Amino acid sequence: MKNILLMSWLVAILSGCATHIQGPNYQAVNPSFDLFAFFDGSVKAWGIVQNRSGELVQRFEVDIDGRIEGNRLVLDEVFEYGIGEGVEQRTWMIEKLPDGRYRGFAHDVLDEASGESFGNAFHWSYGMEIPVGQRTIEVQFEDWFWALDDSRILSRSYLQKFGFDVAEVTLFMERNEFVTDQ
């Protein structure tokens, strides 16, 4: 009996170590977020990465050029780091599936990414190997995007290993809207 109580206590404690956001809670929140519409064109992003202690380990900017090709969104990302280092370039190929969900691929993503829209929120989940010192570790990314308006979004990514949050990424993204006089 003592072992069952100990195991139940451990399961309860460990299940609270990862962030679990409930997407349906955002279904009725406006403005709604359209992944393809937001990223069709040029987007600038500014971000930070914090380790599990909250210490800043990376600060970066990303130039994102997106284009729609049929039911596929192609995102070409170029990274520049102010603190730390990391990937310099990534290309995402994201498909909208008939059921309204999304799947995506990039050279450094393990298997495929999967996504789903919830009103003004979008959830994107994928595995990746990231460099840590002289080695790499496999982590799960749980990305959440929230539309602030038609031109700006805020994103929080939770990097998880063995069900624990090990780092967090905060990103602010803004569409580059160029108006030309003709």
N, C-alpha and C positions, 0 to 999 in steps of 0.2 A: 504494500500500500504506500509506503514511504517513497519507493522508486517511482510509482505512478504520479504522485503529487510533485516530485522533483522534476520529472519529465514534462508534466503539464505546465509547471512554472517556467521552465526553460523555453518551451515552445511559445508561451505567451510573451516572454521577454524578447526573444529573438525575432518574432514576427513584427515587432514594432521598430526594427532597426532599418527598415527601408521605407522610402517615401511611396505612398500609394494614393494617387490623385484619382478622384472619381469623375471621369469624363461626362457622364450624363448630367451632372450638376451644372454644366455650362451650356446645355442644349438650348435653353431659352435666352441666353445672354447675348446682347448685341454690342458691337456690330458682329455679324457673322464673318467667319474667316474662310476664304476660298484660297486654298493652297496654290492652285494653278494661276489664278488671277493675280495674287500678290507677287509671286516670283517670276511672272512673265515680264522680263525687262531687267533693269539694273537695280540691284539692292546693295546697300552698304550695311555692314554689321560691326558692332563693337562688343567685345566680350572679355570676361575674366573666368579663370578656373581657380577654385578654392579646394584645398585638400580637406580631408575629413575633420581636421582641427580648425578649419575656417581660414587658414593662411593662404594668401594669394600666391599661386605658383605660375600662372600665366596671365598675360594681358595681350590681346590681339585685336586685329581688324581683319575683316573679310570683305573682299569685293566679289559679288555674286552676279553672274550674268545668266539669266534664265530664258528659255525659249520653249514653246509648246510645239511638239511634233506629233500630230494626231492625238492619241490618248496618253501621250507621254510628255512629261516635263523633264527637260535637261537642265541641270544646274552646274555651271562651271564656277568653282570656288577657288579664290587665290587668297592665301593667308599671309599676314605680316605680323611678326611678334615684337612687342615692346618689352615684355618680360617672358623668359622661358623660350622654349622652342617646340616645334611640332611639325605636323604635316604642312607642306607648302602649297599643295594643290589637291583638289578632289573634284571629281565629276560624278554627280548623282544622276541616275536614270530612274524616274519615278513614274509608275503607271497607275492610272485610275482604273479600278476593277469594276465589273458590272454591278457588284453589290454595294458600291459606293466607298469601299475601303481602298487603301493604296498599298502598293509594294514598291520597293526600291532597291537599287544595287549601286555600289561604288567599289572601287578597287580594294579599299582597305576595310570593307564591311564583311563580316563573316556571314555566310549564307545570304539571306535577304532581309531587308527591313520591312516592317509593316506599320501602317498608319490608319488612323480613323479620325474623322471630324466630329466635333461636338459643339455646335453653335459657334461661339467665338473662340473656341479652343481646338487644338489639333494635337493628337498624341502620336509620336513617332518612336518606334522601338527597334533596336538592332544591337548586334554584338560586334565588338571590335577588339583588336589587340593594340594596346597602347604602350609606348616605351616608358619605362620607369627605371632610371639609372642605366645600367648595362644590360637590362633584360626587358622583355615585354610581358604584359599580363593581359589576359582576356577579361573584358568587362562587358556588362550589359548597359546600354544607354537607354534611358527613359526620358525622351524629350517631350516637353510640353510647350506649345506656342499659344499665346493669347493675343488676339487682335485688339489694339488700342483704338485704331481707326482704320481707314482704308489704306493708309500709307505707312503705318508703324505697327510693329509687333514686339512683344517681349517674350523671351524664351528662357525656360529653366530646364537644364538637363541634369539628371541624377545618374551618376556612374555607379553601378552596383556590382559587387563581387560576393558570391555566396549569400545573396540576400541582404547584404549590408550596403548602405550608401558609403562610398569611399571618396567621392569628390562631387562637386557641383559646378556646373557651367551656367553663367548668366549672360544672356545676349540681348542686345537691343538692335533691331533691324529697321531700316527705313528705305522705302522705295526712292529711287532717284527719278523724280518727275521733272523732265525738261520740257518747258513750253517754248516753242519756237514761233516767232512772229513771221507771218508770211504776207 
